[in-house]
Amino acid sequence: MLNKTEIQQWVEDFLKDTDRFVVEVVVKNNDKIFVFLDSDSAITIEHCVQVSKMIESRLDREKSDFELKVSSAGIDHPLLLHRQYIKNIGRKLSIDTKAGKKVVGTLLEVFPDRLVIQEQYETKKSKSKQATTQERLELSFADISRALVQISFN
């Protein structure tokens, strides 16, 4: 039986003293392992290959046949760790709150229990004119259900 906690510990130990870290380990149907990594600088294919080889060396295919995928936590993967928020200061985020509100704005600051975002939205001044309004908003991590980095081509 594949043990998610054990696999995560192996990877954390392997990445110790690097700027890389485990975002999430998922084991599906007891034979599919997905490991998502991130870094304070960059994740390369070689980093993923190294982690994959390390996991392969610790698992016995005679006991359990498995499929293993190691990749970076891509742009479509929600932010799950405090460390990921810190890494993304200055970037635009789309945040869904547990109260059902959607907040889009630039991440300004990250504290242990909350973050500060510069929310930006359009407001109507008159029938033909719109104005952009900015508002600083503090959100507790406990109130966030999902946060995604938004790609900007500007």
N, C-alpha and C positions, 0 to 999 in steps of 0.2 A: 504494500500500500504506500502510495506517495504522500509524504508529509510536507504540507505547505510551509509550516513553521520551521521545520528542519532545513528545507531548501533555502528559505529566506535567510536563516542564520548562516548557512554556508556562504551565500553570496555576500552578506554583510561582512563576514570575516575576510573574505577574499578581497573586497574593495577597501578594507580598512587602510588608512594612511594614503588614500587617493582622494581626488575631488569628486569621485563617482559614488552614487548611492542607489539603493533599491527603492523604487517607488511602490511597486506592488508585485506580488507573486500570486498567480491564480492557477489552481489545479482543477480541471474540468473532467468529469466522467472518470476520474481516477487514472487517466492515462494521457492527458494533455496538460503540459506545463507551459505557462506563459510567464516570462520574467520581464518586467519593465524597469529600465534603468534611466537615470538622469545624472547630470553632472553640473558642477558650478561653472564649468567652461564648455566642454563639448563631449558628446558621445560619438565614437567612431565605430565602424563595422568591426574593426579589430578588437575593440573593447568588448563588444557583444560576443565575438568568437571566443575570446579568452574565458568569459563567464560560462558560455555554453560548454566548452571543453572541460572546465572544472566540474560542472554539474554532472556531465556525462561520466567523468572518472569516478564519481562517488555513487552512482546508481548502477544497479546490476540488471541488465536487460534479460538475464535468465530468470530473474524473479518477477520482473514487471516490464512489459513492453510499454514504451511511452513515446510521445511526440513532444519535442522541446523547441520552444521558440523564445529567443532572447532578443529584445529590441529596445530602442530608446522609447521613452514615454513621449510619443509624438504630439504634435499640435492638437490632435483630436482627442488626446487623453486628458481628462480633467486634472487640475492641480489637487493633489491629495496631501502633500506634506508642507509643513511650515517652510522648510528649506526651499521648496519650489517657488513659493510666493516671494521670498527674499530675492531669489535669482531673477524674478520677473518685474522688479521695481522699475517703473518708467514705461512699462508696456501696457497696452490696452487689454482689459479683461472684460469678459461677459460673465456676470455672476447671477445665478438663480438663488434666491433666498428661500428658506423653509416656509416663509409666510406667503410665497407665491409671487414676489416682486422680482423683476429682472432689472439689473443695474449694469450699465455699460460705462466704462470710464478708464482713466489712467491710474494705475496703481502708484501711489505716492510714498506710502510708509507701511512697514510691517512691524507689529509688536507681538509679543508672545501670545496674546489672546484676541487680537483684533488687527484690522488693516484700515488704512485710509485710502479712499479712492476719489479721484476728481471726476465726478459724474458730469457728463455733457449731454444736453438734450436741446431739441428745438422747441421754441415757444412762439406763438403767434403774437405779433405786435398789433397788426391790423389785418384786414382781409388779404392784402397782397404782400405784406412784409413778415418775415420770420426773423427771429433773433436766436442766437445760440446762448444758452444759459449754462453756467458751470457752477457746481456746488460740491463742496468737500463733504464727504460722507464717511462716517466710521461704521464699519461692520464687524461684529463679533464672528470669529470662526465658527462658533456654535450655531450661528444663524445662517450659515452658508450651506446650501445643499449641493451646489455644483459651481465650479469656476473654470473657465476656459480662457486661454490666451487667444486674442484675436489677431489675425494676420493683418498687417498694414502695409500697403504698397506705396505709401507716400514718401 
